[in-house]
């Protein structure tokens, strides 16, 4: 019994030369088949794939590898890094992408885990930046989270008031830098005739 095929045949075939030769040929074919199967399995993973498969994967990421200066190990690790930065995204990664796009402190996130809602509030900017923000968030936020995007406008509000002193009226437009989202107020206006009116912006 010179091979594993003969070892699995009934004893009646022992000593038959034709069966030994036939089983030896079949055993060789099985070994070739197993080696091919292992190669296919190895090609499924970056760290065991051949240079040819690595080159095919690199084309999917528009990577132009230089075989003269880049080792195969480096090219494998680079592919792993590229795949690690793809979806799905963590919350920290989303923050890093937004900060890279518009800078820190120019936005805020209001995430409701229970309602699966995410509200992102940004300072109003030019149309190109706003479109890029909308495109980026729509691409990286998971579909099971309701995405809402709002813009806030930073401006100055001038509230007029006056001081009456004899025949002189001085108007003081007061600058209020910070206004609450919802404001309710009752204002009293008056008309006064005087010989001198002075406007003093503050």
Secondary structure, 3 states (H helix, E strand, C coil): CCCHHHHCCCHHHCCCHHHHHHHHHHHHHHHHHHHHHHHHHHHCCHHHCCHHHHHHHHHHCCCCCCCCCCCHHHHHHHHHHHHHCCCCCCHHHHHHHHHHHHCCCCEEEEEECCCCEEEEEEECCCHHHHHHHHHHHHHHCCCCCEEEEEEECCCCEEECCEEEECCEEEECCEEECCCCCCCCCCCCCCCCCCCEEEECCC
